[in-house]
C-alpha cells in the first residue's frame, strides 16, 4: 500500500512516500481504506521527537491520528462494522505502533472507531476525532458547563476551540471567545461573542462575570483570565498551572460517540481550512506549522479527490 513515513525524527523534510505491506487485522480490529486524514499539532510534535523519552517509536512511522474512511474488512469480534461502512477513527495507539492515517489503508482497534456523521464530507469528518474528543472532555467533564453559564474560550476559532464553543452552546451556555479579527464573523455564525487578541484584550475580559474559562491557545492567554472567586479554569496548553485543570484527550468510546452524534444532527461542524493531495503531505505539515490559515489541514487519501 501507499503510505507517508518518517524514518527519523524531524520536521516535514523527513516525511517521504513509501510502499508498505497492507496492514494485518486481528479479531477485534477493522481494516479501513483512508479517504482523508486530518493533521494536528501533536503529529508534528511526535514526528519532531518531543515524546521520544516517553513513547516507544518503531520506524518507519506512518503519522496521523485522525482519519475518515470506508471499512474494507472487519474482524470476527468487530461486529459493529461491515465492509462499506463509513467511519472515523482516533488512531493514537496505532500511531505509537507506527501505523497511522497517512496511508492507503489502516488497521484500527474497533474501539477507536465510530460511524462517520452523514452530514459531513470525509475531509470534514477527519477533523473531528482528536479535536472533538478534547473539546467535549473539556466542556463536559473538566468544566461541567451548565445552562445559563458564561464561558470564556481562548483560541475560540481554533481546531479545539471552535468545537468547544459549539458544544458549550448546545449545553445552553453563553460563550465569549478570543480570536483574530479575521475569525470574528465565523465565531458569530456559531453564536459566540468575539473578542480580539492584542492590546486592551486583557482589560476587556478580566472583569467579565464568567463562570468558566477554557484555554486552547496557550502563549500566556490565561493572564487575561477573570480573577473573581469561583471561576473554573481548564487548559489544553498550560499544563501544571496552579488552579488550572489540565485537559488531555483520552479515547473514550462513549464520548467519541457523543461527539459523532452531535455532528450527525448538524449541531457540531468542522471548518476545513485547506486540503492537500496525498503526495503533498509534507506541504500540509508545513502549512500546519505556519498556522497561517484558519481551519483544519486535511490530507486526502490516495486516489481521493
C-alpha positions as CSV (number, residue, x, y, z in Angstrom):
1,X,0.0,0.0,0.0
2,X,1.0,3.7,-0.4
3,X,2.0,5.5,2.8
4,X,3.8,8.5,4.0
5,X,6.5,7.7,6.6
6,X,9.4,9.1,8.6
7,X,12.4,7.1,9.4
8,X,14.0,9.5,11.8
9,X,12.8,12.4,13.9
10,X,12.5,15.8,12.2
11,X,10.1,18.3,10.5
12,X,8.2,18.0,7.2
13,X,11.5,17.4,5.4
14,X,11.8,13.8,6.9
15,X,8.3,12.8,5.6
16,X,8.6,10.6,2.5
17,X,6.5,8.3,0.3
18,X,6.8,4.5,0.8
19,X,5.3,1.2,-0.3
20,X,4.4,-0.9,2.7
21,X,2.7,-4.3,3.1
22,X,-1.1,-4.0,3.7
23,X,-1.7,-3.9,7.5
24,X,-2.9,-7.0,9.2
25,X,-6.2,-7.2,11.1
26,X,-6.8,-9.0,14.4
27,X,-10.1,-10.5,15.6
28,X,-11.2,-7.2,17.1
29,X,-9.8,-4.8,14.5
30,X,-11.1,-3.2,11.3
31,X,-9.3,-2.5,8.0
32,X,-10.2,0.9,6.8
33,X,-9.4,2.5,3.4
34,X,-8.5,6.1,4.2
35,X,-10.3,8.8,2.4
36,X,-9.0,11.7,4.4
37,X,-6.6,12.3,7.3
38,X,-6.6,15.5,9.4
39,X,-3.3,16.9,10.8
40,X,-2.9,18.1,14.4
41,X,0.0,19.9,16.2
42,X,0.5,16.6,18.1
43,X,1.5,14.9,14.9
44,X,4.3,17.4,14.3
45,X,5.4,17.2,17.9
46,X,5.7,13.4,17.8
47,X,7.5,13.5,14.5
48,X,10.0,16.0,15.9
49,X,10.7,13.6,18.8
50,X,9.1,15.7,21.5
51,X,8.0,12.5,23.3
52,X,10.9,10.3,22.4
53,X,11.7,9.6,26.0
54,X,8.1,8.7,26.8
55,X,6.7,6.9,23.7
56,X,8.1,3.8,22.0
57,X,8.8,4.5,18.4
58,X,9.0,1.9,15.7
59,X,10.5,3.2,12.5
60,X,9.3,3.8,9.8
61,X,6.4,5.6,11.4
62,X,3.2,6.3,9.5
63,X,1.9,9.5,11.2
64,X,-1.7,10.7,11.5
65,X,-4.1,10.3,14.4
66,X,-7.4,11.4,12.7
67,X,-8.9,9.5,9.8
68,X,-12.1,9.1,7.9
69,X,-12.6,6.3,5.5
70,X,-14.5,3.2,4.4
71,X,-14.4,-0.3,6.1
72,X,-12.7,-2.9,3.8
73,X,-12.8,-5.8,6.3
74,X,-13.9,-6.3,9.9
75,X,-12.6,-8.9,12.3
76,X,-14.9,-11.6,13.6
77,X,-15.1,-9.8,17.0
78,X,-15.8,-6.4,15.4
79,X,-19.4,-7.0,14.5
80,X,-20.2,-3.3,14.9
81,X,-18.9,-2.7,11.4
82,X,-19.2,-4.3,8.0
83,X,-17.5,-3.7,4.6
84,X,-18.7,-0.4,3.1
85,X,-19.4,1.3,6.4
86,X,-18.1,4.9,6.5
87,X,-16.2,5.5,9.8
88,X,-14.0,8.0,11.6
89,X,-11.1,7.0,13.8
90,X,-8.8,8.3,16.6
91,X,-5.7,6.3,16.0
92,X,-3.3,7.5,18.7
93,X,-2.5,3.9,19.8
94,X,-1.9,2.8,16.3
95,X,0.5,5.6,15.5
96,X,2.5,4.6,18.6
97,X,2.9,1.3,16.9
98,X,3.9,3.0,13.6
99,X,0.6,2.6,11.7
100,X,-1.1,6.0,11.3
101,X,-3.6,7.6,9.0
102,X,-1.3,8.9,6.2
103,X,-1.7,5.7,4.3
104,X,-3.9,3.9,1.8
105,X,-5.1,1.5,4.5
106,X,-5.1,1.4,8.3
107,X,-5.9,-1.3,10.7
108,X,-7.7,0.1,13.7
109,X,-9.0,-1.3,17.0
110,X,-12.8,-1.4,16.9
111,X,-12.9,0.7,20.0
112,X,-11.2,3.6,18.2
113,X,-13.9,3.9,15.5
114,X,-17.4,5.3,15.2
115,X,-19.6,5.8,12.2
116,X,-18.9,8.9,10.1
117,X,-21.6,11.5,10.5
118,X,-23.6,11.5,7.3
119,X,-23.8,15.3,7.5
120,X,-20.1,15.6,6.9
121,X,-17.7,15.1,4.0
122,X,-14.8,12.8,4.6
123,X,-12.5,15.9,4.9
124,X,-14.7,17.5,7.5
125,X,-15.2,14.3,9.4
126,X,-11.5,13.6,9.5
127,X,-11.1,16.7,11.6
128,X,-13.5,15.6,14.3
129,X,-11.8,12.9,16.4
130,X,-8.9,14.4,18.4
131,X,-10.2,18.0,18.4
132,X,-13.8,16.8,19.1
133,X,-12.9,14.5,21.9
134,X,-10.6,17.1,23.5
135,X,-13.3,19.8,23.3
136,X,-16.1,17.5,24.6
137,X,-14.0,16.3,27.6
138,X,-13.0,19.9,28.4
139,X,-16.5,21.3,28.3
140,X,-18.5,18.4,29.7
141,X,-16.1,16.7,32.1
142,X,-13.4,19.2,33.1
143,X,-15.6,22.3,33.3
144,X,-19.1,20.7,33.5
145,X,-20.7,23.7,31.7
146,X,-24.3,24.2,32.7
147,X,-27.2,26.0,31.0
148,X,-27.1,29.8,31.5
149,X,-23.4,29.9,32.5
150,X,-20.9,32.3,30.8
151,X,-17.9,30.5,29.3
152,X,-14.8,32.3,28.0
153,X,-12.8,30.4,25.4
154,X,-9.3,31.5,24.5
155,X,-8.4,30.4,20.9
156,X,-12.1,30.0,20.1
157,X,-11.6,29.8,16.3
158,X,-9.0,27.0,16.5
159,X,-9.5,23.3,16.0
160,X,-10.4,22.5,19.6
161,X,-11.7,25.9,20.5
162,X,-14.3,26.1,17.6
163,X,-15.7,22.7,18.7
164,X,-15.7,23.6,22.4
165,X,-17.8,26.7,21.8
166,X,-20.3,24.7,19.8
167,X,-20.6,22.1,22.5
168,X,-21.0,24.7,25.2
169,X,-23.7,26.4,23.1
170,X,-25.6,23.1,22.8
171,X,-25.4,22.9,26.6
172,X,-27.1,26.2,26.9
173,X,-24.1,28.4,27.8
174,X,-23.4,31.9,26.7
175,X,-19.9,31.9,25.1
176,X,-17.3,34.7,24.7
177,X,-14.3,33.8,22.5
178,X,-10.9,35.4,21.9
179,X,-9.7,35.2,18.3
180,X,-8.1,37.1,15.5
181,X,-10.3,39.7,13.9
182,X,-10.4,37.7,10.7
183,X,-12.3,34.9,12.5
184,X,-14.9,37.1,14.2
185,X,-17.6,36.6,11.6
186,X,-17.0,32.8,11.8
187,X,-17.5,32.9,15.6
188,X,-20.6,35.0,15.3
189,X,-22.0,32.3,13.0
190,X,-21.5,29.9,15.9
191,X,-23.3,32.1,18.3
192,X,-20.2,33.3,20.0
193,X,-19.4,36.8,21.1
194,X,-15.9,37.5,19.8
195,X,-13.1,39.5,21.5
196,X,-9.9,40.4,19.5
197,X,-6.5,39.4,20.7
198,X,-4.0,42.1,21.4
199,X,-3.8,45.5,23.2
200,X,-6.7,46.0,25.5
201,X,-8.0,42.4,25.4
202,X,-7.0,41.7,29.0
203,X,-8.9,44.7,30.4
204,X,-12.0,43.9,28.2
205,X,-12.0,40.3,29.6
206,X,-10.7,40.5,33.1
207,X,-13.8,41.8,34.8
208,X,-16.4,39.8,32.9
209,X,-18.7,37.7,35.2
210,X,-17.6,34.4,33.7
211,X,-18.3,31.1,35.3
212,X,-15.6,29.2,33.5
213,X,-12.6,29.6,31.2
214,X,-11.2,27.2,28.7
215,X,-7.7,28.0,27.3
216,X,-7.0,26.3,24.0
217,X,-4.4,28.9,22.9
218,X,-1.6,28.9,25.5
219,X,1.1,31.6,25.0
220,X,0.0,33.4,28.2
221,X,-3.7,33.6,27.3
222,X,-4.6,32.7,30.9
223,X,-3.1,36.1,32.0
224,X,-6.4,37.6,30.8
225,X,-8.5,35.1,32.9
226,X,-11.0,36.8,35.3
227,X,-9.9,36.5,38.8
228,X,-13.1,36.6,40.9
229,X,-13.7,33.7,43.2
230,X,-15.3,30.5,41.9
231,X,-14.2,30.7,38.3
232,X,-13.4,27.2,36.9
233,X,-10.4,27.1,34.6
234,X,-9.2,24.4,32.3
235,X,-6.5,24.4,29.7
236,X,-5.1,22.1,27.0
237,X,-2.0,24.2,26.7
238,X,-0.9,25.4,30.2
239,X,-0.2,22.2,32.0
240,X,0.7,22.3,35.7
241,X,-0.5,25.9,36.3
242,X,-2.0,26.4,39.8
243,X,-5.8,26.3,39.9
244,X,-6.0,25.1,36.3
245,X,-7.4,21.7,35.3
246,X,-5.3,20.2,32.6
247,X,-7.2,18.5,29.8
248,X,-5.6,15.6,28.0
249,X,-7.5,13.9,25.2
250,X,-8.5,10.3,26.2
251,X,-10.0,7.7,23.9
252,X,-13.4,7.1,25.4
253,X,-15.9,5.5,23.0
254,X,-18.9,6.9,24.9
255,X,-17.5,10.4,24.5
256,X,-16.5,9.7,20.9
257,X,-20.0,8.6,20.0
258,X,-21.5,11.6,21.7
259,X,-19.3,13.9,19.5
260,X,-20.3,12.0,16.4
261,X,-24.0,12.2,17.4
262,X,-23.7,16.0,17.7
263,X,-22.2,16.2,14.3
264,X,-24.9,13.9,12.9
265,X,-27.6,16.3,14.0
266,X,-25.7,19.2,12.4
267,X,-25.1,21.0,15.7
268,X,-21.3,20.4,15.5
269,X,-19.4,21.4,12.4
270,X,-15.7,21.3,11.4
271,X,-14.2,24.1,9.4
272,X,-11.7,22.8,6.9
273,X,-9.0,25.4,6.1
274,X,-7.1,23.6,3.3
275,X,-6.9,20.1,1.7
276,X,-3.8,18.6,0.2
277,X,-3.4,15.7,-2.2
278,X,-1.7,12.7,-0.7
279,X,1.6,13.3,-2.4
280,X,1.8,16.7,-0.8
281,X,1.5,15.6,2.8
282,X,4.8,17.3,3.7
283,X,3.4,20.6,2.3
284,X,0.3,20.0,4.5
285,X,2.6,19.7,7.5
286,X,4.4,22.9,6.6
287,X,1.0,24.7,6.3
288,X,0.1,23.4,9.8
289,X,3.4,24.5,11.3
290,X,2.9,28.1,9.9
291,X,-0.7,28.3,11.1
292,X,-1.3,31.0,8.6
293,X,-4.8,29.7,7.7
294,X,-7.9,29.1,9.9
295,X,-9.5,25.7,9.9
296,X,-8.3,22.1,9.8
297,X,-5.5,21.0,7.5
298,X,-6.5,17.7,5.8
299,X,-4.6,15.3,3.6
300,X,-6.8,13.3,1.1
301,X,-6.2,9.6,0.9
302,X,-4.5,8.1,-2.2
303,X,-7.0,8.2,-5.1
304,X,-9.4,10.6,-3.3
305,X,-10.3,14.0,-4.7
